[in-house]
Structure formats: C-alpha cells, structure tokens
C-alpha cells in the first residue's frame, strides 16, 4: 500500500459528525483522512433545525466558528415552538432553542472550515468507502473506486443506513427502531413566524408529526415523519403528508397560495432506543450511524456533532498511547452516555408510553393548557 494512503485516523463521512470530528483534530499531531462519497455542496434531507447542542458543540470546537456561522449563514434564531394538537396551540418558549439553516448550507459551512483549517487532513471527495477490513495494526478501507487505504482507527460517520457500522458493531436492521420522514421546501406559506417552529400532532402518528420550519429567505421547510409501521412506504407517507395539508382547515388556508419549490424527498430516521453499541477494536461509530436521533423530536444534528467531537478526542488519545483496543475506545461510549443517555432514556420512555397508551396524549394536552404546568413539563423534558 502506498504511504500516502496510510493515516492515523480515518473519518468516513463528512456530515456534521464527521466534520465535527475533523475540526476537533485540526490541531493534532495525527494524520487524518476524511472520506466523503459525494461532492460539496450537496443536498441533505433534513428538517433544517440547528439545536442548542449543535451550537454549543461548535463553540466548544472553536468559539470563532460560531461567530462565523452567524455572520456568513445568517440563520434564523428560534425562540418558540408551537405544538398543535386537536386545533389547540401550546407555546413552548426558549431563551434560545437554536436556529434554522438549510442543511445544504450548514454542512457546506462545516466542510469549508475543514478545508480551510485542517492542514493535517487529507480530504477525499467522491470517494465512498464500501468496506473495511480489520488487521493486526488497524483497518484497511476499500473505496468504491477500488483504492485501498489504511488507518489505525476509524470513525464511522456514514449515516442512517450505514452497512459499515452494522458490520463493525454486529447490529441488525430493526424496523421498530426506525422512523421515516419526507420533506419539501415551500414558498408563499402564510402566517410564518420567523422565530417559531411549528409541530402538528395527531395521536395515530405519535411520535411523528408534521412540521413547518421558517427559513431566512422567507421559505419554509415542511415535512412529516413517523415511526416505521403502517405508514412506512414512501408512497404511503407522502399520501399522509399531502392529505394532512389538504384536509386540515387552517393548513389548507395557509398553503392555498403556496408553491412547492423542491421535490418531496424522504429517508430513514434511526431513533435511539436506549442502546449505545458504538465502539470496538480500532473504531468508533458516530451520529445517525450510531442511532443517536432523539426518539421524540427526530432531531439528530446536535447528537451527531457532539458524538464526532467526543470520538475525535478519544481517537487522538488512542493514537498517542498506541492503543486502539476495545478497552481504549470504550472511553468514547462512556463520554457519550454521560452526555446524552439520561435524556435519550427519558424521551424513549415517553415515546413508548404514548405509543402503547395513546390516550395519554389527551391527558398531556389537558395538562398543557395550564401555562405554569406546561413550563414545568418543558423544564423536565429539556433538562
């Protein structure tokens, strides 16, 4: 194998988790390879919500990156979320929930930082990794173009359908742990509020919901997601989405003059179900590939970024100690559990409770009409 194809750390995937890992390692003494199957800028199916965890991770990597994000991307600051159920609106306010920014723009922003600041990082675009092979010294990476690379430790950041993550962790596809979502961009939606997200609920689809997220150009990201089940098929979920917009009286009026300005596209959403099988001999798995998506909100960017941030720190320690054993990489799992396990567990319990006992949605709706109690629920859920 050519020397230029050998690295200390390989990062497979240049989404938020992969770029967060790369940026965390930008000043290290390690040689880094970042592999991306497509070429930036590229589209990404997402709700486009950048939560406070994403922001805080970006600040932890480098406070100046957050300032640059605000200055260059001009995202909308989100301070409220409207929860709409049975024609009643429940308003949950935040000091600063986060921002909305198109994933195409946000991902390209992160990637551009890696290109600019990652002097120790070799970037391979249009270079998907189709397989990995364990060796006594690390991992061989086999690219789709037939080229072979080597790394002492690999960070797998390859998204929701990652075959490499399943191979390394031994996990299997399980539809009970999956959601599916579709989204499109609209112009001309009436009564958008720039600092407010909208989540529309129906009991039969919980934890799924229809969302309307405003963007800084006056358009909106509009979509629908639910757990894998009766509405699993793309055509079925598209029909639910279109029917909801057409038959809900308030939404029908708001979308009467609106135009869909992008295709309606969809993808899988791997919920976290209280499992953290994400590391082993010479590897760590991050982001959607590690099933780190919130079981209720379906949000995953924040957990993806913090997982990449933690995995990079552990990988750097492994290289410094010349120890990439399962015991050494286990530190990544410990850090991840400490940061997200409690809230993931709480939200998974809520998801299963309402899923198994749909009437609890009505109880929560009744309680939520009391403003003081609603704020208490907010402080408990968002602890």
DOVEX-756003 format. One line per field, with one value per residue (C-alpha): residue number from 1; residue in three letters; x, y, z. Coordinates in Angstrom, 2 decimals. Example, Ala and Ser with C-alpha at 12.3 -4.5 7.8 and 13.67 -1.06 7.14 Angstrom:
REM DOVEX-756003
num <- [1  2];
residu <- [ALA  SER];
px <- [12.30  13.67];
py <- [-4.50  -1.06];
pz <- [7.80  7.14];
END
This chain:
REM DOVEX-756003
num <- [1  2  3  4  5  6  7  8  9  10  11  12  13  14  15  16  17  18  19  20  21  22  23  24  25  26  27  28  29  30  31  32  33  34  35  36  37  38  39  40  41  42  43  44  45  46  47  48  49  50  51  52  53  54  55  56  57  58  59  60  61  62  63  64  65  66  67  68  69  70  71  72  73  74  75  76  77  78  79  80  81  82  83  84  85  86  87  88  89  90  91  92  93  94  95  96  97  98  99  100  101  102  103  104  105  106  107  108  109  110  111  112  113  114  115  116  117  118  119  120  121  122  123  124  125  126  127  128  129  130  131  132  133  134  135  136  137  138  139  140  141  142  143  144  145  146  147  148  149  150  151  152  153  154  155  156  157  158  159  160  161  162  163  164  165  166  167  168  169  170  171  172  173  174  175  176  177  178  179  180  181  182  183  184  185  186  187  188  189  190  191  192  193  194  195  196  197  198  199  200  201  202  203  204  205  206  207  208  209  210  211  212  213  214  215  216  217  218  219  220  221  222  223  224  225  226  227  228  229  230  231  232  233  234  235  236  237  238  239  240  241  242  243  244  245  246  247  248  249  250  251  252  253  254  255  256  257  258  259  260  261  262  263  264  265  266  267  268  269  270  271  272  273  274  275  276  277  278  279  280  281  282  283  284  285  286  287  288  289  290  291  292  293  294  295  296  297  298  299  300  301  302  303  304  305  306  307  308  309  310  311  312  313  314  315  316  317  318  319  320  321  322  323  324  325  326  327  328  329  330  331  332  333  334  335  336  337  338  339  340  341  342  343  344  345  346  347  348  349  350  351  352  353  354  355  356  357  358  359  360  361  362  363  364  365  366  367  368  369  370  371  372  373  374  375  376  377  378  379  380  381  382  383];
residu <- [UNK  UNK  UNK  UNK  UNK  UNK  UNK  UNK  UNK  UNK  UNK  UNK  UNK  UNK  UNK  UNK  UNK  UNK  UNK  UNK  UNK  UNK  UNK  UNK  UNK  UNK  UNK  UNK  UNK  UNK  UNK  UNK  UNK  UNK  UNK  UNK  UNK  UNK  UNK  UNK  UNK  UNK  UNK  UNK  UNK  UNK  UNK  UNK  UNK  UNK  UNK  UNK  UNK  UNK  UNK  UNK  UNK  UNK  UNK  UNK  UNK  UNK  UNK  UNK  UNK  UNK  UNK  UNK  UNK  UNK  UNK  UNK  UNK  UNK  UNK  UNK  UNK  UNK  UNK  UNK  UNK  UNK  UNK  UNK  UNK  UNK  UNK  UNK  UNK  UNK  UNK  UNK  UNK  UNK  UNK  UNK  UNK  UNK  UNK  UNK  UNK  UNK  UNK  UNK  UNK  UNK  UNK  UNK  UNK  UNK  UNK  UNK  UNK  UNK  UNK  UNK  UNK  UNK  UNK  UNK  UNK  UNK  UNK  UNK  UNK  UNK  UNK  UNK  UNK  UNK  UNK  UNK  UNK  UNK  UNK  UNK  UNK  UNK  UNK  UNK  UNK  UNK  UNK  UNK  UNK  UNK  UNK  UNK  UNK  UNK  UNK  UNK  UNK  UNK  UNK  UNK  UNK  UNK  UNK  UNK  UNK  UNK  UNK  UNK  UNK  UNK  UNK  UNK  UNK  UNK  UNK  UNK  UNK  UNK  UNK  UNK  UNK  UNK  UNK  UNK  UNK  UNK  UNK  UNK  UNK  UNK  UNK  UNK  UNK  UNK  UNK  UNK  UNK  UNK  UNK  UNK  UNK  UNK  UNK  UNK  UNK  UNK  UNK  UNK  UNK  UNK  UNK  UNK  UNK  UNK  UNK  UNK  UNK  UNK  UNK  UNK  UNK  UNK  UNK  UNK  UNK  UNK  UNK  UNK  UNK  UNK  UNK  UNK  UNK  UNK  UNK  UNK  UNK  UNK  UNK  UNK  UNK  UNK  UNK  UNK  UNK  UNK  UNK  UNK  UNK  UNK  UNK  UNK  UNK  UNK  UNK  UNK  UNK  UNK  UNK  UNK  UNK  UNK  UNK  UNK  UNK  UNK  UNK  UNK  UNK  UNK  UNK  UNK  UNK  UNK  UNK  UNK  UNK  UNK  UNK  UNK  UNK  UNK  UNK  UNK  UNK  UNK  UNK  UNK  UNK  UNK  UNK  UNK  UNK  UNK  UNK  UNK  UNK  UNK  UNK  UNK  UNK  UNK  UNK  UNK  UNK  UNK  UNK  UNK  UNK  UNK  UNK  UNK  UNK  UNK  UNK  UNK  UNK  UNK  UNK  UNK  UNK  UNK  UNK  UNK  UNK  UNK  UNK  UNK  UNK  UNK  UNK  UNK  UNK  UNK  UNK  UNK  UNK  UNK  UNK  UNK  UNK  UNK  UNK  UNK  UNK  UNK  UNK  UNK  UNK  UNK  UNK  UNK  UNK  UNK  UNK  UNK  UNK  UNK  UNK  UNK  UNK  UNK  UNK  UNK  UNK  UNK  UNK  UNK  UNK  UNK  UNK  UNK  UNK  UNK  UNK  UNK  UNK  UNK  UNK  UNK  UNK  UNK  UNK  UNK  UNK  UNK  UNK];
px <- [0.00  1.23  2.47  0.21  -2.76  -1.83  -3.19  -3.50  -7.23  -9.77  -13.16  -15.76  -18.45  -18.26  -21.65  -21.99  -20.47  -17.57  -16.76  -17.04  -14.51  -12.20  -12.35  -11.64  -8.49  -7.37  -4.53  -3.49  -0.25  -2.21  -2.51  -6.19  -8.17  -11.72  -13.73  -16.98  -18.94  -20.32  -19.04  -19.82  -22.09  -24.64  -28.28  -29.35  -32.89  -33.49  -35.81  -33.03  -33.22  -29.84  -30.43  -28.52  -26.41  -25.13  -24.34  -22.62  -20.51  -19.43  -18.45  -16.54  -14.53  -13.78  -15.89  -14.90  -16.63  -19.99  -19.45  -18.52  -21.61  -23.87  -22.07  -21.91  -25.10  -27.41  -29.65  -32.99  -32.87  -35.62  -37.18  -40.53  -42.08  -45.80  -47.23  -50.57  -52.89  -56.65  -56.77  -55.19  -51.78  -49.37  -46.46  -43.13  -40.69  -36.90  -34.20  -32.56  -33.55  -31.19  -31.51  -32.86  -30.44  -30.68  -28.61  -27.00  -25.66  -24.82  -22.98  -21.10  -20.13  -18.66  -16.89  -15.39  -13.90  -12.23  -10.86  -9.51  -8.20  -7.45  -3.83  -3.22  -6.35  -6.38  -9.83  -11.22  -14.46  -16.38  -14.68  -17.16  -15.82  -17.66  -15.99  -13.47  -11.24  -9.68  -5.91  -3.48  -2.43  -5.74  -8.22  -8.00  -10.57  -11.71  -13.06  -15.75  -13.15  -11.03  -8.37  -7.27  -6.39  -5.20  -5.86  -5.01  -8.51  -11.67  -14.53  -17.67  -19.92  -21.82  -25.45  -28.66  -28.18  -24.54  -23.58  -20.09  -21.49  -23.68  -20.74  -18.45  -21.00  -22.83  -26.17  -29.03  -31.69  -34.72  -37.82  -39.02  -36.08  -36.71  -38.75  -39.29  -39.76  -40.39  -39.85  -40.02  -39.37  -42.30  -42.60  -45.66  -46.78  -48.97  -48.51  -44.97  -43.31  -39.57  -38.62  -41.10  -41.13  -44.47  -45.08  -48.53  -49.53  -52.11  -52.48  -52.22  -48.81  -47.03  -44.06  -44.39  -45.59  -45.95  -43.51  -43.24  -39.85  -39.25  -36.03  -34.14  -35.16  -38.88  -39.41  -40.31  -39.10  -42.30  -42.34  -43.85  -42.24  -43.48  -42.22  -41.92  -45.25  -48.46  -47.15  -43.72  -43.76  -42.65  -45.90  -47.98  -46.12  -46.31  -50.07  -50.39  -48.36  -50.37  -53.70  -52.83  -52.05  -55.16  -57.70  -56.63  -58.72  -56.12  -53.22  -55.28  -55.84  -52.20  -50.96  -53.63  -51.20  -48.01  -45.70  -43.60  -40.19  -38.30  -39.06  -40.73  -37.92  -37.63  -35.33  -34.95  -34.66  -32.86  -34.18  -32.09  -33.74  -31.50  -28.64  -25.04  -23.17  -20.83  -17.18  -14.75  -11.36  -9.98  -13.32  -15.96  -19.38  -20.93  -24.12  -27.00  -24.84  -24.86  -28.65  -28.36  -31.57  -33.97  -36.84  -39.47  -38.27  -36.42  -33.56  -30.06  -27.62  -26.74  -26.04  -24.15  -21.86  -21.20  -20.51  -17.96  -16.39  -16.06  -14.90  -12.13  -10.82  -10.74  -9.15  -6.39  -5.74  -5.67  -3.04  -0.94  -0.97  -0.68  -3.74  -6.90  -8.25  -11.92  -10.98  -9.42  -12.27  -14.79  -13.98  -15.95  -19.04  -18.64  -18.45  -21.45  -23.53  -22.70  -23.81  -26.96  -28.07  -30.36  -32.33  -32.49  -33.85  -36.45  -37.63  -37.71  -39.89  -42.23  -42.34  -43.19  -45.73  -47.75  -47.29  -48.69  -51.31  -52.45  -54.97  -52.04  -51.76  -55.11  -54.02  -50.87  -52.93  -55.28  -52.39  -50.56  -53.42  -52.24  -49.35  -47.47  -47.68  -46.60  -43.43  -42.75  -43.09  -40.74  -38.11  -38.36  -38.24  -35.46  -33.32];
py <- [0.00  3.49  5.54  8.41  6.09  5.38  7.52  7.59  8.33  7.89  9.60  8.08  10.63  14.43  15.29  17.10  14.24  13.68  17.37  17.92  15.13  16.54  20.07  18.75  17.10  20.06  21.00  17.47  15.77  12.98  12.39  12.43  11.25  12.46  10.47  11.72  9.74  12.86  16.36  19.55  21.38  18.57  18.32  16.56  15.60  17.21  19.48  22.12  22.75  23.53  22.99  24.40  21.23  21.81  25.41  24.50  21.82  24.28  26.73  24.01  23.20  26.89  29.86  31.77  29.14  30.03  33.72  32.87  30.69  33.57  36.10  34.01  31.91  34.41  31.68  32.43  32.41  30.20  31.22  29.43  26.15  25.79  22.34  21.96  19.14  18.94  22.58  23.87  25.55  25.11  27.56  26.49  29.38  29.22  31.77  30.35  26.93  27.25  28.21  27.13  26.83  24.67  21.53  22.07  25.38  24.22  21.10  23.05  25.63  22.93  21.28  24.59  25.04  21.64  22.56  25.85  24.91  21.21  21.38  17.84  16.50  14.83  15.21  12.67  13.79  11.50  8.66  6.41  3.62  0.41  -1.87  -2.10  -4.99  -5.47  -6.02  -6.57  -2.91  -1.19  -1.07  -1.36  0.78  -0.29  2.56  2.22  3.06  0.08  2.11  0.81  2.95  2.19  3.82  2.87  3.89  4.63  6.97  5.80  8.77  7.28  8.00  6.12  3.25  2.50  -1.05  -0.46  0.46  -2.65  -4.81  -3.48  -3.44  -6.62  -4.80  -5.66  -3.56  -3.39  -1.59  -1.00  1.36  3.29  6.22  7.54  11.14  13.27  16.98  19.71  23.45  25.82  29.49  31.59  29.87  32.32  33.37  32.14  33.47  33.80  32.80  29.92  26.25  24.51  20.86  19.47  16.23  13.50  10.71  7.90  9.05  9.82  10.28  11.53  14.98  17.41  20.30  23.80  25.45  29.02  29.85  33.11  33.54  33.56  29.95  27.07  23.53  21.48  17.77  14.80  11.90  8.93  5.62  2.71  0.91  1.29  4.41  3.00  3.04  6.22  6.44  5.98  8.62  11.02  10.46  11.18  14.38  15.62  14.66  16.49  19.73  19.40  18.44  20.43  23.60  26.01  24.48  24.38  28.13  28.83  26.73  27.88  30.18  28.31  26.65  23.54  24.64  21.37  17.69  15.90  13.63  11.14  8.94  6.74  8.09  5.70  6.52  5.92  3.18  3.21  1.44  2.64  -0.04  2.35  1.36  -1.54  -2.63  0.29  2.04  4.44  4.97  8.45  10.31  8.64  5.56  5.10  5.62  8.86  10.50  11.84  9.31  12.08  15.08  13.12  15.63  14.30  17.06  18.02  14.47  13.80  16.77  16.00  12.34  13.38  15.78  13.05  10.36  12.62  13.26  9.56  8.70  11.22  9.69  6.20  7.25  8.99  5.84  3.47  1.67  1.39  -1.64  -2.02  -1.03  2.20  3.14  2.36  5.81  7.24  5.29  6.48  10.13  9.72  8.03  10.71  13.42  12.02  8.75  10.26  12.43  9.71  7.29  9.81  10.55  6.88  6.13  8.97  7.68  4.11  5.20  7.32  4.79  1.99  4.18  6.81  8.29  9.82  12.36  13.77  13.86  15.78  18.09  18.86  19.45  21.55  24.06  25.24  27.59  27.00  23.23  23.45  25.27  22.60  19.89  21.88  22.19  18.44  17.35  19.74  19.27];
pz <- [0.00  -0.86  2.10  1.11  1.69  5.31  8.16  11.91  11.84  9.04  9.17  6.85  6.05  6.06  7.53  10.89  12.91  10.51  10.12  13.89  14.38  11.71  13.14  16.63  15.25  13.14  15.54  16.48  15.52  13.86  10.13  9.21  6.19  5.60  3.05  1.50  -1.08  -2.79  -3.50  -1.61  -1.66  -1.65  -0.61  2.58  3.58  6.98  8.92  8.99  12.74  14.34  18.08  21.04  21.30  17.77  18.62  21.90  20.21  17.53  20.25  22.12  19.00  18.42  19.62  16.49  14.34  15.89  15.20  11.62  11.27  12.31  10.12  6.95  7.08  8.80  10.28  11.89  15.69  17.15  20.47  20.44  19.43  18.77  19.48  17.70  18.72  18.13  16.96  20.16  20.15  23.04  23.01  24.50  24.76  24.95  25.61  22.50  21.19  18.27  14.61  11.27  8.37  5.26  5.71  2.33  3.64  7.17  6.04  3.40  6.04  8.30  5.38  4.26  7.75  7.45  4.03  5.31  8.78  8.55  7.43  8.70  6.99  3.57  2.04  -0.45  -2.11  -4.46  -2.61  -0.85  1.35  0.59  3.15  5.98  6.99  10.39  10.50  13.35  13.13  12.37  9.50  5.74  3.95  0.49  -1.62  -4.24  -6.91  -5.80  -3.99  -0.58  2.44  5.97  9.33  12.89  13.99  12.01  12.89  11.09  10.31  7.39  8.28  8.95  6.50  7.33  6.37  7.77  11.20  11.25  10.22  12.94  15.77  14.78  14.90  12.58  10.87  13.17  11.91  15.49  15.94  12.74  11.61  8.11  7.02  3.93  3.41  0.78  0.59  0.10  -0.78  -0.07  3.15  5.05  8.69  9.22  12.37  11.93  15.49  15.84  14.85  14.32  15.24  14.33  16.06  15.55  18.05  15.49  14.25  17.53  17.98  14.42  13.48  10.61  10.86  9.43  9.97  8.69  6.88  6.41  2.76  3.56  2.52  4.83  5.33  5.57  6.27  8.03  9.86  11.85  13.15  10.75  10.69  8.76  7.01  6.22  2.45  0.73  -1.23  1.93  3.94  1.01  0.91  4.65  4.25  1.27  2.87  6.09  4.27  2.10  4.78  7.84  7.56  8.94  6.99  3.80  4.06  4.82  1.89  -0.58  -2.40  -1.52  -4.04  -3.51  -4.81  -4.31  -4.74  -1.82  -0.64  2.19  4.23  7.30  10.85  13.25  16.74  19.83  21.90  24.95  23.18  22.84  20.90  19.18  19.57  19.49  18.21  16.16  15.58  16.90  15.32  15.36  14.56  12.73  12.13  15.92  16.15  18.10  16.89  19.53  19.98  20.08  18.10  15.42  15.67  15.20  14.24  17.82  18.96  15.73  16.31  19.97  19.13  16.48  18.97  21.63  19.20  17.87  21.38  22.17  18.81  19.43  22.86  21.33  18.79  21.46  23.62  20.65  21.98  19.87  21.71  22.70  26.24  24.97  22.62  25.38  26.75  23.82  24.85  28.45  27.34  25.07  27.74  30.26  27.85  26.24  27.90  30.55  28.15  25.48  28.08  29.28  25.76  24.77  27.81  26.80  23.24  24.27  26.89  24.46  21.65  23.85  25.56  23.03  25.48  27.39  24.54  25.63  29.27  28.34  26.15  29.06  31.45  28.85  28.73  32.14  31.30  34.54  34.20  30.56  31.60  34.24  31.59  29.36  32.11  32.81  29.16  28.16  31.31];
END
